[in-house]
Amino acid sequence: CEAVLESHVSVVRSIDFTDIDDGAHMVTAGRDSVINIWSWKRRSLLRTIPVYETIEAAGLLATNTRTGLDVDDSCSRIIYTGGEKGAIRLWDMDTGKEIFEQKKELNAKHAFVDVKYLPQSQHLVGITNDQNLLFYKATKRLERVRQIVGYNEEIIDMAYVGQGQVHLAVATNTEQLRVYNTEDLNCELAYGHSDIILCVNVHSKGSIVATGSKDNTALIWLVNMNAPPNQRVLCVATAVGHTKAVGAVCLAQGADCSFMTTGSEDRTVKMWDLSPLSNLFDSPEGAAAIVSKSGPVKLRSTYTFQAHEKDINSICVAPNDGIFATGSQDKTAKIWDVASGKALGTLQGHRRGVWNVAFSPVDRVIATTSGDRTVKLWSLSDFGCLKTFEGHTNSVLCVEFLTKGTQLITTGSDGLVKLWNIKDAECVLTLDKHESKIWTLAKQHTEAHIATGGADSVIYIWKDTTQEHIDRLHMEEAKLLEQQQALDNFLSVKDYRNAINLALSLNQPHRLLTIFQDVMTASEHRHLLSADDEAQRGQDVIMGSLAVDQVIGSLAPDQLERLLGYVRNWNTNGKFARIAQATLYCILTQYTSEVILSLPSAKDLISAVQPYSERHFTRLDNLLTDSFIVDYTLHAMDSVNPAGMEALTIGDDESDYE
């Protein structure tokens, strides 16, 4: 040990050095709320800078870094610090004065546990105690340029936001609203609520977001991902009035977004007038200046009423903004008039609480999900149940209409995502990826992607591959037609080698059977020998053509195994047994037992062929035995009345017989 430098009275968290050419100074900082500057050569303390916060990270920026501050010309050596305040601060190393402190975002509660300096990109990366990474540009007054969220709690609710709908607004069992970029996973944390966010709803424009929270309030946000980082998700209004947690919220569907409905654990529904926000909705670019000057707008409710006997889980406004629906733990869903708040109907039939309600975009129907493991479709004309969808093994938590109202997609506590056809109430697709209950799902307007999130703290994004599947089927069909035509061409010119290989590759056993039948039948009925027949004279031709025998004897192992599979199937039918036995004989005479037994499914194929072959040979033996009666009958007839004697009586002499 060359030296012991004693000055700190608590844990030292950071050590950094200046350039050797710059005098070789050492900077230390710790939890005793001071920065010490040392002479490295003399091993002595030069200066102590009090910072009045517990420091977890400190270091030096590159010499003469231009931070965009007014002190750039007079300050060449800058110290950065991060700690319990959750803000990065800059200090002049030579004078010990603070030259800049970040303004902490509203309601942000994080503290920094470390700060890393990236000299090549001139970024300061703050690591927070809630496991997030905040990237600040050191040359632009510590402007935040990126944010990576390192951990999610349970995914409670989410919705797609923005014009291109590549961002997801997510409520994750925390008081911050998280807006993820699904392309690069950059995340914006929006501070406004003081307790856990329970619900999220997005207007059709994609830029207006409503949230409800355990702090008994609902907030309205404007989302503009092209704005500066601290203005991308801006709280523009607050709705205060509920006495318990706000568990359901929904914005108007119209272009002007004139109202918002909220439902709470206090069993009441409130209707909020959003007309004071119309100027902000029309010109969101100037919203930041207005809000920074006068603060978020305080909304007023137009009416309040008790809607259910238990907690309200879901609220949904109809596409025409004329009615809205609520779902509750009291096992019912109710339809209400938007203008007056008057009850229009009650949907009764679920045996447990209703978790979610959703209006069809095209028909006068509404879907509800329940803890009784079912989804029900109701008519808005008479409020009767039209269909019941059963298939989930636990509570169904969320539902959305897809494909112009012809399909439903649901999520449940069983961790499954199910797609249903409404016409026949059949489940056509089940997606199993989550490890726990799926609380929420979100769809894009184009329905190209669907996102699901749940208690496993994971968000999965699913892509609709229907059109790709259809295109692939069309391509396969066109390719199959081309191959079919090629097969016909090979047969027309008696190119059996290519015809048989192609039939095997197309997996067409019936077509191959037809080829073998035609070849063998033509060989049997041919009376005059052609040139090919002359070439085959003296050779043991099994399949009726030497070319066919040669093709069967030169198959690849996978083709041989497939052909044996065809033989097994043909052999089960007495009508095709002759072709099957001929093919099998052709194979056994041209391949060794080692080659056949080396095939993966050889034992299964042999065990399937053997009993049917024995049955066919037994049948032939019986037929041969039965044919002896014909010989016996002819012999007996000859002995009773010889054919020659009877012939002589026909004419007068032997010339007539001749």
C-alpha positions as CSV (number, residue, x, y, z in Angstrom):
1,C,0.0,0.0,0.0
2,E,1.5,3.3,-1.1
3,A,-0.9,5.6,0.6
4,V,-4.1,5.8,2.7
5,L,-6.2,8.9,1.9
6,E,-8.5,9.7,4.9
7,S,-11.1,12.3,4.6
8,H,-14.4,10.7,3.8
9,V,-16.5,9.7,6.8
10,S,-18.8,7.2,4.9
11,V,-18.7,4.8,2.1
12,V,-16.7,6.0,-1.0
13,R,-18.8,5.2,-4.0
14,S,-16.8,6.7,-6.9
15,I,-13.2,7.4,-7.9
16,D,-12.1,9.2,-11.1
17,F,-8.9,10.8,-12.4
18,T,-8.0,13.7,-14.6
19,D,-5.5,13.4,-17.5
20,I,-1.9,13.0,-16.4
21,D,-1.0,16.0,-18.5
22,D,-3.6,18.0,-16.5
23,G,-1.9,17.7,-13.2
24,A,-3.1,14.2,-12.3
25,H,-5.9,14.9,-9.9
26,M,-8.2,12.4,-8.3
27,V,-11.9,12.9,-7.6
28,T,-13.7,10.9,-4.9
29,A,-17.3,11.0,-3.8
30,G,-19.4,9.1,-1.3
31,R,-22.4,8.8,0.9
32,D,-21.0,11.5,3.3
33,S,-22.4,14.1,0.8
34,V,-19.1,15.6,-0.3
35,I,-16.7,15.5,-3.2
36,N,-13.0,15.4,-2.5
37,I,-10.4,16.6,-5.0
38,W,-6.9,15.2,-4.3
39,S,-3.4,15.8,-5.7
40,W,-2.4,12.4,-7.0
41,K,1.3,13.2,-6.9
42,R,1.4,14.5,-3.3
43,R,-1.4,12.1,-2.1
44,S,-3.0,15.1,-0.4
45,L,-6.5,16.7,-0.2
46,L,-6.8,19.9,-2.3
47,R,-10.5,20.7,-1.9
48,T,-13.8,19.5,-0.5
49,I,-17.1,20.3,-2.2
50,P,-20.3,19.8,-0.1
51,V,-23.2,18.6,-2.3
52,Y,-25.8,18.0,0.5
53,E,-27.0,14.7,-0.8
54,T,-25.9,11.1,-0.6
55,I,-23.7,10.5,-3.7
56,E,-23.8,7.1,-5.4
57,A,-21.9,8.0,-8.5
58,A,-19.5,10.7,-9.6
59,G,-16.9,11.2,-12.4
60,L,-15.3,13.6,-14.8
61,L,-16.5,14.6,-18.2
62,A,-13.9,14.7,-21.0
63,T,-11.8,17.9,-20.8
64,N,-13.3,20.9,-22.5
65,T,-16.7,19.1,-23.1
66,R,-19.2,21.6,-24.5
67,T,-22.3,21.1,-22.4
68,G,-24.5,23.8,-24.0
69,L,-24.3,25.9,-20.8
70,D,-23.2,29.5,-20.4
71,V,-20.1,28.4,-18.4
72,D,-18.6,26.4,-21.2
73,D,-15.9,29.0,-22.0
74,S,-14.8,29.4,-18.4
75,C,-15.1,25.8,-17.1
76,S,-12.9,23.1,-18.7
77,R,-13.0,20.4,-16.0
78,I,-16.6,19.3,-15.0
79,I,-17.6,16.8,-12.4
80,Y,-20.9,15.0,-12.6
81,T,-22.7,13.5,-9.6
82,G,-25.9,11.4,-9.1
83,G,-27.5,10.2,-6.0
84,E,-30.6,10.2,-3.8
85,K,-32.2,13.2,-5.4
86,G,-32.6,11.4,-8.7
87,A,-31.0,14.3,-10.7
88,I,-27.6,14.6,-12.3
89,R,-25.7,17.7,-11.2
90,L,-22.6,19.3,-12.7
91,W,-19.8,21.0,-10.8
92,D,-16.8,23.1,-11.7
93,M,-13.8,21.2,-10.4
94,D,-11.6,24.3,-10.2
95,T,-14.0,26.5,-8.2
96,G,-16.2,23.9,-6.5
97,K,-19.4,25.7,-7.7
98,E,-22.5,23.9,-8.9
99,I,-23.0,24.9,-12.6
100,F,-26.2,22.9,-13.4
101,E,-28.8,20.6,-11.8
102,Q,-31.4,18.7,-13.7
103,K,-35.0,19.5,-13.0
104,K,-36.6,16.4,-11.8
105,E,-39.8,15.3,-13.6
106,L,-43.1,15.7,-11.8
107,N,-43.9,13.0,-9.3
108,A,-40.7,11.2,-10.2
109,K,-39.6,9.2,-7.1
110,H,-36.5,7.5,-8.4
111,A,-33.0,7.9,-7.1
112,F,-29.8,7.1,-9.0
113,V,-27.8,4.1,-7.8
114,D,-25.1,4.7,-10.5
115,V,-24.2,7.0,-13.4
116,K,-22.0,5.8,-16.3
117,Y,-20.2,8.2,-18.6
118,L,-19.9,7.1,-22.3
119,P,-17.2,9.4,-23.7
120,Q,-17.5,8.4,-27.3
121,S,-21.2,9.1,-27.6
122,Q,-21.1,11.8,-24.9
123,H,-23.9,10.2,-22.9
124,L,-24.4,10.0,-19.2
125,V,-26.5,7.0,-18.3
126,G,-28.3,7.2,-15.0
127,I,-29.3,3.8,-13.5
128,T,-32.3,4.3,-11.2
129,N,-33.3,2.3,-8.1
130,D,-36.5,1.2,-9.9
131,Q,-34.2,-0.5,-12.5
132,N,-34.5,2.0,-15.4
133,L,-31.7,3.4,-17.6
134,L,-31.9,7.1,-18.5
135,F,-29.7,8.3,-21.3
136,Y,-28.7,12.0,-21.2
137,K,-26.8,14.0,-23.8
138,A,-23.8,15.6,-22.0
139,T,-23.4,18.2,-24.8
140,K,-27.1,19.3,-24.8
141,R,-27.7,20.5,-21.2
142,L,-28.3,16.8,-20.1
143,E,-31.3,16.4,-22.3
144,R,-32.8,13.0,-22.0
145,V,-32.6,11.2,-25.4
146,R,-33.5,7.6,-24.5
147,Q,-35.0,5.5,-21.7
148,I,-34.9,1.8,-21.2
149,V,-37.1,0.2,-18.6
150,G,-35.5,-2.8,-17.0
151,Y,-38.4,-4.3,-15.2
152,N,-42.1,-4.6,-15.4
153,E,-44.6,-5.4,-12.7
154,E,-47.8,-7.1,-13.7
155,I,-49.2,-5.7,-16.9
156,I,-52.6,-4.5,-15.9
157,D,-53.8,-2.6,-19.0
158,M,-52.4,-1.2,-22.2
159,A,-53.4,0.4,-25.5
160,Y,-51.7,1.4,-28.8
161,V,-51.0,5.1,-29.1
162,G,-49.6,7.5,-31.7
163,Q,-50.3,8.1,-35.4
164,G,-48.4,5.0,-36.6
165,Q,-49.5,3.0,-33.6
166,V,-46.0,1.6,-33.0
167,H,-46.2,2.8,-29.3
168,L,-47.9,1.0,-26.4
169,A,-49.2,2.9,-23.4
170,V,-48.9,0.4,-20.5
171,A,-50.0,0.3,-16.9
172,T,-47.7,-1.9,-15.0
173,N,-48.7,-1.9,-11.3
174,T,-46.8,1.3,-10.8
175,E,-47.8,5.0,-10.6
176,Q,-46.0,5.8,-13.9
177,L,-47.5,5.4,-17.3
178,R,-45.1,3.7,-19.6
179,V,-45.1,4.3,-23.3
180,Y,-43.0,1.8,-25.2
181,N,-41.7,2.1,-28.7
182,T,-42.3,-1.5,-30.0
183,E,-39.6,-1.1,-32.6
184,D,-36.6,-0.2,-30.5
185,L,-38.0,-0.8,-26.9
186,N,-37.3,2.8,-26.0
187,C,-39.7,3.8,-23.2
188,E,-41.1,7.0,-21.9
189,L,-42.1,7.2,-18.2
190,A,-45.0,9.7,-17.6
191,Y,-45.3,10.9,-14.1
192,G,-48.6,12.2,-12.8
193,H,-50.4,9.7,-10.6
194,S,-49.4,9.2,-7.0
195,D,-50.5,5.5,-6.8
196,I,-50.8,2.5,-9.1
197,I,-52.5,3.0,-12.5
198,L,-55.3,0.5,-13.0
199,C,-56.7,1.3,-16.5
200,V,-55.8,2.9,-19.8
201,N,-57.9,4.0,-22.7
202,V,-56.9,5.7,-25.9
203,H,-59.0,7.9,-28.3
204,S,-59.2,6.9,-31.9
205,K,-56.9,9.7,-32.9
206,G,-54.1,7.9,-30.9
207,S,-52.8,11.1,-29.3
208,I,-55.3,11.4,-26.3
209,V,-54.9,8.9,-23.4
210,A,-57.0,8.6,-20.3
211,T,-55.8,6.7,-17.2
212,G,-57.4,5.8,-13.9
213,S,-55.5,5.0,-10.7
214,K,-55.7,3.9,-7.1
215,D,-55.2,7.5,-6.1
216,N,-58.9,8.0,-6.9
217,T,-58.2,10.2,-9.9
218,A,-58.3,10.0,-13.7
219,L,-55.8,11.9,-15.9
220,I,-55.9,13.0,-19.5
221,W,-52.6,12.8,-21.4
222,L,-51.5,14.1,-24.8
223,V,-49.0,11.9,-26.6
224,N,-46.7,13.3,-29.2
225,M,-43.6,11.1,-29.7
226,N,-42.0,13.6,-32.0
227,A,-41.8,16.3,-29.3
228,P,-38.8,16.8,-27.0
229,P,-38.4,14.0,-24.4
230,N,-39.9,15.9,-21.5
231,Q,-43.0,16.8,-23.6
232,R,-43.8,13.6,-25.3
233,V,-46.3,12.4,-22.8
234,L,-48.0,15.4,-21.2
235,C,-50.7,15.5,-18.5
236,V,-53.2,18.1,-19.5
237,A,-56.2,17.4,-17.2
238,T,-57.2,15.8,-13.9
239,A,-60.5,14.4,-12.9
240,V,-61.0,14.4,-9.1
241,G,-64.2,13.2,-7.5
242,H,-64.3,9.5,-6.8
243,T,-63.9,8.3,-3.3
244,K,-62.1,5.1,-4.2
245,A,-59.8,3.7,-6.8
246,V,-60.8,4.4,-10.5
247,G,-60.8,1.0,-12.1
248,A,-62.4,1.8,-15.5
249,V,-62.2,4.7,-17.9
250,C,-63.3,5.3,-21.5
251,L,-63.1,8.3,-23.8
252,A,-65.7,9.4,-26.3
253,Q,-65.3,7.8,-29.8
254,G,-66.1,10.9,-31.8
255,A,-63.5,13.1,-33.5
256,D,-63.9,15.9,-31.0
257,C,-63.5,13.6,-27.9
258,S,-66.0,15.6,-25.9
259,F,-66.4,13.5,-22.8
260,M,-64.9,10.8,-20.6
261,T,-66.6,8.2,-18.4
262,T,-65.1,6.7,-15.3
263,G,-66.1,3.9,-13.0
264,S,-64.8,3.3,-9.5
265,E,-64.7,0.9,-6.6
266,D,-67.1,3.3,-5.0
267,R,-69.6,1.8,-7.4
268,T,-70.4,5.1,-9.1
269,V,-70.0,6.3,-12.7
270,K,-69.0,9.8,-13.5
271,M,-69.3,11.6,-16.8
272,W,-66.7,14.3,-17.4
273,D,-66.9,17.2,-19.8
274,L,-63.8,17.5,-21.9
275,S,-64.8,20.7,-23.9
276,P,-62.3,22.8,-21.9
277,L,-59.6,20.8,-23.6
278,S,-60.7,21.3,-27.1
279,N,-58.1,23.9,-27.9
280,L,-55.3,21.5,-26.6
281,F,-56.7,18.7,-28.7
282,D,-56.8,20.8,-31.8
283,S,-53.3,22.2,-31.4
284,P,-51.2,19.8,-29.3
285,E,-48.0,21.5,-30.3
286,G,-48.7,24.4,-27.9
287,A,-50.0,22.2,-25.1
288,A,-46.7,22.1,-23.3
289,A,-46.5,25.9,-23.0
290,I,-50.1,26.2,-21.8
291,V,-49.8,23.4,-19.2
292,S,-46.4,24.7,-17.9
293,K,-48.0,28.1,-17.4
294,S,-51.3,27.2,-15.8
295,G,-51.0,23.6,-14.9
296,P,-53.4,20.7,-15.9
297,V,-57.0,21.6,-16.4
298,K,-59.3,20.5,-13.5
299,L,-62.3,18.7,-15.1
300,R,-65.9,18.9,-13.9
301,S,-68.3,16.0,-13.9
302,T,-71.7,16.5,-15.6
303,Y,-73.4,13.8,-13.6
304,T,-72.7,11.0,-11.1
305,F,-74.8,8.0,-10.2
306,Q,-74.4,4.6,-8.5
307,A,-74.4,2.1,-11.3
308,H,-73.8,-1.3,-9.6
309,E,-73.8,-3.1,-6.3
310,K,-70.2,-4.0,-6.5
311,D,-66.9,-2.8,-8.0
312,I,-67.0,-1.6,-11.6
313,N,-64.5,-3.4,-13.7
314,S,-65.0,-2.1,-17.2
315,I,-66.6,0.8,-19.2
316,C,-67.0,1.0,-22.9
317,V,-68.5,3.8,-25.1
318,A,-70.4,2.8,-28.2
319,P,-69.0,3.9,-31.6
320,N,-71.8,6.4,-32.1
321,D,-71.2,8.0,-28.6
322,G,-74.9,7.6,-27.8
323,I,-74.7,4.9,-25.2
324,F,-72.1,3.3,-22.9
325,A,-71.8,0.0,-21.0
326,T,-70.5,-1.0,-17.7
327,G,-69.4,-4.4,-16.3
328,S,-69.3,-5.1,-12.6
329,Q,-68.5,-7.8,-10.0
330,D,-72.2,-8.0,-9.3
331,K,-72.5,-10.4,-12.3
332,T,-74.2,-7.9,-14.5
333,A,-73.5,-5.5,-17.4
334,K,-75.6,-2.5,-17.9
335,I,-76.3,-0.1,-20.8
336,W,-76.7,3.6,-20.2
337,D,-77.6,6.7,-22.1
338,V,-74.7,9.1,-22.5
339,A,-76.7,12.3,-22.5
340,S,-78.8,11.7,-19.4
341,G,-77.1,8.8,-17.6
342,K,-80.4,6.9,-17.7
343,A,-80.3,3.1,-17.5
344,L,-81.5,1.5,-20.8
345,G,-81.0,-2.2,-20.0
346,T,-79.4,-4.8,-17.9
347,L,-77.5,-7.9,-19.2
348,Q,-78.1,-10.7,-16.8
349,G,-76.9,-14.3,-17.3
350,H,-73.3,-14.5,-16.1
351,R,-72.8,-16.6,-12.9
352,R,-69.8,-14.6,-11.8
353,G,-68.5,-11.0,-12.0
354,V,-68.2,-9.4,-15.4
355,W,-64.6,-8.4,-16.2
356,N,-64.8,-6.7,-19.6
357,V,-67.4,-5.3,-22.1
358,A,-66.8,-4.3,-25.7
359,F,-69.2,-3.0,-28.4
360,S,-69.2,-4.4,-32.0
361,P,-67.9,-1.8,-34.5
362,V,-70.6,-2.8,-37.0
363,D,-73.5,-4.5,-35.4
364,R,-75.9,-3.6,-32.5
365,V,-74.3,-6.2,-30.2
366,I,-72.0,-6.2,-27.2
367,A,-69.6,-8.8,-25.8
368,T,-69.0,-9.5,-22.2
369,T,-66.5,-11.7,-20.4
370,S,-66.8,-13.2,-16.9
371,G,-65.3,-15.2,-14.2
372,D,-67.7,-18.0,-15.1
373,R,-65.2,-18.9,-18.0
374,T,-67.6,-17.7,-20.7
375,V,-68.0,-14.9,-23.2
376,K,-71.5,-13.8,-24.1
377,L,-72.8,-11.9,-27.1
378,W,-75.9,-9.7,-26.4
379,S,-78.4,-7.9,-28.6
380,L,-78.7,-4.2,-27.9
381,S,-82.3,-4.3,-29.2
382,D,-83.8,-6.5,-26.6
383,F,-80.8,-7.1,-24.3
384,G,-81.0,-10.8,-24.8
385,C,-78.1,-13.2,-25.0
386,L,-77.4,-14.3,-28.6
387,K,-74.5,-16.6,-28.2
388,T,-72.3,-18.1,-25.5
389,F,-68.6,-18.9,-26.2
390,E,-67.1,-21.6,-24.0
391,G,-63.5,-22.8,-24.1
392,H,-61.4,-21.0,-21.5
393,T,-60.6,-23.1,-18.4
394,N,-60.6,-20.1,-16.1
395,S,-61.9,-16.5,-15.9
396,V,-62.1,-14.7,-19.2
397,L,-60.6,-11.2,-18.6
398,C,-60.6,-9.3,-21.8
399,V,-62.3,-9.3,-25.2
400,E,-62.1,-7.3,-28.5
401,F,-63.9,-7.5,-31.9
402,L,-61.8,-8.3,-35.0
403,T,-62.2,-8.6,-38.7
404,K,-65.0,-6.1,-39.1
405,G,-67.0,-7.6,-36.2
406,T,-67.0,-11.2,-37.5
407,Q,-64.5,-12.5,-34.9
408,L,-63.7,-12.2,-31.2
409,I,-60.3,-12.4,-29.5
410,T,-60.2,-13.1,-25.8
411,T,-57.7,-13.6,-23.0
412,G,-58.1,-15.4,-19.7
413,S,-56.7,-16.4,-16.3
414,D,-55.7,-19.7,-18.0
415,G,-52.9,-17.8,-19.8
416,L,-54.5,-18.4,-23.2
417,V,-55.4,-16.2,-26.1
418,K,-58.3,-17.5,-28.1
419,L,-59.7,-16.4,-31.5
420,W,-63.4,-17.1,-32.2
421,N,-65.7,-17.1,-35.2
422,I,-68.9,-15.3,-34.2
423,K,-71.0,-17.1,-36.8
424,D,-70.6,-20.6,-35.4
425,A,-69.2,-19.7,-31.9
426,E,-66.2,-21.9,-32.6
427,C,-62.6,-21.3,-31.4
428,V,-60.4,-21.3,-34.5
429,L,-57.0,-20.5,-32.9
430,T,-55.5,-20.8,-29.4
431,L,-52.2,-19.1,-28.5
432,D,-50.3,-20.3,-25.5
433,K,-47.3,-18.2,-24.6
434,H,-48.0,-16.5,-21.2
435,E,-47.1,-18.3,-18.0
436,S,-49.9,-16.6,-16.0
437,K,-53.2,-14.8,-16.3
438,I,-53.5,-12.3,-19.2
439,W,-55.1,-9.1,-17.9
440,T,-55.2,-7.1,-21.1
441,L,-54.9,-7.1,-24.8
442,A,-54.5,-4.2,-27.3
443,K,-55.1,-4.1,-31.0
444,Q,-54.0,-1.7,-33.7
445,H,-56.6,0.0,-35.9
446,T,-55.4,-2.0,-38.8
447,E,-55.4,-5.2,-36.7
448,A,-52.0,-6.1,-38.1
449,H,-50.6,-6.6,-34.6
450,I,-52.2,-7.5,-31.2
451,A,-50.4,-7.1,-27.9
452,T,-51.1,-9.1,-24.8
453,G,-49.8,-8.6,-21.2
454,G,-50.5,-10.2,-17.9
455,A,-49.3,-11.3,-14.5
456,D,-46.1,-12.8,-15.8
457,S,-44.8,-9.2,-16.4
458,V,-44.3,-9.9,-20.1
459,I,-45.8,-8.2,-23.2
460,Y,-46.2,-10.4,-26.3
461,I,-46.9,-8.9,-29.7
462,W,-48.7,-11.1,-32.1
463,K,-48.7,-10.6,-35.9
464,D,-51.7,-11.4,-38.1
465,T,-50.3,-13.7,-40.7
466,T,-53.6,-14.5,-42.4
467,Q,-52.8,-12.8,-45.7
468,E,-49.3,-14.3,-45.7
469,H,-50.8,-17.7,-45.2
470,I,-53.3,-17.2,-48.1
471,D,-50.5,-16.0,-50.3
472,R,-48.4,-19.0,-49.4
473,L,-51.3,-21.4,-50.2
474,H,-51.8,-19.7,-53.6
475,M,-48.1,-20.2,-54.3
476,E,-48.1,-23.8,-53.2
477,E,-51.2,-24.4,-55.3
478,A,-49.6,-22.8,-58.4
479,K,-46.5,-24.9,-57.9
480,L,-48.5,-28.0,-57.5
481,L,-50.3,-27.3,-60.8
482,E,-47.0,-26.9,-62.5
483,Q,-45.7,-30.2,-61.1
484,Q,-48.9,-31.9,-62.1
485,Q,-48.5,-30.7,-65.6
486,A,-44.9,-31.9,-65.6
487,L,-46.0,-35.3,-64.4
488,D,-48.5,-35.6,-67.2
489,N,-45.8,-34.6,-69.7
490,F,-43.4,-37.3,-68.4
491,L,-46.1,-39.9,-68.6
492,S,-47.0,-38.9,-72.2
493,V,-43.5,-39.5,-73.3
494,K,-43.1,-42.6,-71.1
495,D,-40.4,-41.0,-69.0
496,Y,-41.1,-43.3,-66.1
497,R,-38.0,-42.3,-64.1
498,N,-39.0,-38.7,-63.8
499,A,-42.7,-39.5,-63.5
500,I,-42.2,-41.8,-60.5
501,N,-39.7,-39.5,-58.8
502,L,-42.1,-36.6,-59.2
503,A,-45.1,-38.6,-57.9
504,L,-43.1,-39.6,-54.8
505,S,-42.0,-36.0,-54.2
506,L,-45.6,-34.8,-54.6
507,N,-46.7,-37.5,-52.2
508,Q,-49.4,-38.8,-54.6
509,P,-49.7,-42.5,-53.9
510,H,-52.9,-42.9,-56.0
511,R,-51.2,-41.3,-59.0
512,L,-48.2,-43.7,-58.6
513,L,-50.5,-46.6,-58.3
514,T,-52.2,-45.6,-61.5
515,I,-48.8,-45.5,-63.2
516,F,-47.9,-49.0,-62.1
517,Q,-51.3,-50.4,-63.1
518,D,-51.1,-48.8,-66.6
519,V,-47.6,-50.1,-67.2
520,M,-48.4,-53.7,-66.1
521,T,-51.7,-53.8,-67.9
522,A,-50.1,-52.6,-71.1
523,S,-47.4,-55.2,-70.9
524,E,-49.9,-58.0,-70.4
525,H,-52.1,-57.0,-73.4
526,R,-49.3,-56.3,-75.8
527,H,-49.3,-59.0,-78.5
528,L,-46.5,-57.7,-80.7
529,L,-43.1,-57.0,-79.2
530,S,-41.8,-53.5,-79.7
531,A,-38.1,-52.6,-79.7
532,D,-38.2,-52.2,-75.9
533,D,-39.8,-55.6,-75.5
534,E,-37.0,-57.1,-77.6
535,A,-34.5,-55.5,-75.3
536,Q,-36.4,-56.9,-72.3
537,R,-36.6,-60.5,-73.7
538,G,-34.6,-62.8,-71.5
539,Q,-34.6,-60.4,-68.6
540,D,-36.8,-60.8,-65.5
541,V,-39.2,-57.8,-65.8
542,I,-41.4,-57.5,-62.7
543,M,-43.4,-54.2,-63.1
544,G,-44.0,-54.7,-66.8
545,S,-41.3,-52.3,-67.9
546,L,-37.5,-52.5,-67.4
547,A,-37.4,-48.8,-67.0
548,V,-39.8,-48.9,-64.0
549,D,-37.8,-51.7,-62.4
550,Q,-34.7,-49.7,-62.7
551,V,-36.3,-46.6,-61.2
552,I,-37.5,-48.5,-58.2
553,G,-34.0,-50.0,-57.8
554,S,-32.3,-46.6,-57.7
555,L,-34.4,-44.7,-55.1
556,A,-32.9,-42.6,-52.4
557,P,-33.5,-43.9,-48.8
558,D,-36.3,-41.3,-48.1
559,Q,-38.0,-42.2,-51.4
560,L,-37.7,-45.9,-50.7
561,E,-39.2,-45.5,-47.3
562,R,-42.1,-43.5,-48.7
563,L,-42.7,-46.1,-51.4
564,L,-42.8,-48.8,-48.8
565,G,-45.4,-46.8,-47.0
566,Y,-47.5,-46.7,-50.1
567,V,-47.1,-50.5,-50.5
568,R,-48.3,-51.0,-46.9
569,N,-51.5,-49.0,-47.7
570,W,-52.1,-50.6,-51.1
571,N,-51.6,-54.0,-49.6
572,T,-54.6,-53.6,-47.2
573,N,-57.0,-53.5,-50.2
574,G,-57.4,-56.8,-52.1
575,K,-58.1,-54.7,-55.3
576,F,-54.6,-53.3,-55.2
577,A,-52.8,-56.2,-53.6
578,R,-51.4,-57.5,-57.0
579,I,-49.7,-54.1,-57.6
580,A,-48.5,-53.9,-54.0
581,Q,-47.0,-57.4,-54.1
582,A,-45.3,-56.8,-57.4
583,T,-43.8,-53.5,-56.1
584,L,-42.7,-55.2,-52.9
585,Y,-41.1,-58.1,-54.9
586,C,-39.3,-55.5,-57.1
587,I,-37.9,-53.8,-53.9
588,L,-36.9,-57.0,-52.2
589,T,-35.0,-58.3,-55.3
590,Q,-33.0,-55.1,-55.7
591,Y,-32.2,-54.0,-52.2
592,T,-30.4,-55.9,-49.5
593,S,-32.0,-56.6,-46.1
594,E,-29.4,-54.3,-44.5
595,V,-30.5,-51.3,-46.6
596,I,-34.2,-51.9,-45.9
597,L,-33.7,-52.4,-42.2
598,S,-31.7,-49.2,-42.0
599,L,-34.8,-47.2,-42.8
600,P,-36.2,-45.4,-39.7
601,S,-39.7,-47.0,-40.0
602,A,-38.6,-50.3,-41.5
603,K,-39.9,-52.5,-38.6
604,D,-43.3,-50.8,-38.5
605,L,-43.7,-51.2,-42.3
606,I,-42.7,-54.9,-42.3
607,S,-45.0,-55.7,-39.4
608,A,-47.9,-54.0,-41.2
609,V,-47.2,-55.6,-44.6
610,Q,-46.7,-59.2,-43.4
611,P,-50.2,-60.1,-42.1
612,Y,-52.0,-58.8,-45.2
613,S,-49.5,-60.5,-47.5
614,E,-50.1,-63.8,-45.7
615,R,-53.9,-63.3,-46.1
616,H,-53.5,-62.6,-49.8
617,F,-51.4,-65.7,-50.4
618,T,-53.9,-67.8,-48.4
619,R,-56.7,-66.5,-50.6
620,L,-54.8,-67.4,-53.8
621,D,-54.1,-70.9,-52.5
622,N,-57.7,-71.4,-51.8
623,L,-58.6,-70.1,-55.3
624,L,-56.1,-72.5,-56.8
625,T,-57.5,-75.4,-54.9
626,D,-61.0,-74.4,-55.9
627,S,-60.0,-74.3,-59.6
628,F,-59.2,-78.0,-59.5
629,I,-63.0,-78.7,-59.7
630,V,-62.9,-77.4,-63.3
631,D,-60.2,-79.9,-64.3
632,Y,-62.1,-82.7,-62.6
633,T,-65.4,-81.8,-64.3
634,L,-63.9,-81.6,-67.8
635,H,-62.2,-84.9,-67.3
636,A,-65.4,-86.6,-66.1
637,M,-67.3,-85.2,-69.1
638,D,-64.7,-86.6,-71.5
639,S,-65.0,-90.1,-70.0
640,V,-68.8,-90.2,-70.3
641,N,-69.1,-88.8,-73.9
642,P,-65.8,-88.4,-75.7
643,A,-65.8,-85.3,-77.8
644,G,-64.4,-87.1,-80.9
645,M,-67.2,-89.7,-81.1
646,E,-69.9,-87.1,-80.9
647,A,-68.3,-85.1,-83.7
648,L,-68.5,-88.1,-86.2
649,T,-72.2,-88.3,-86.0
650,I,-72.7,-84.8,-87.2
651,G,-71.8,-85.4,-90.8
652,D,-71.9,-88.3,-93.2
653,D,-68.2,-88.8,-93.3
654,E,-64.9,-87.6,-91.8
655,S,-64.7,-84.7,-94.3
656,D,-67.6,-83.0,-92.6
657,Y,-65.8,-83.2,-89.3
658,E,-62.6,-81.8,-90.8
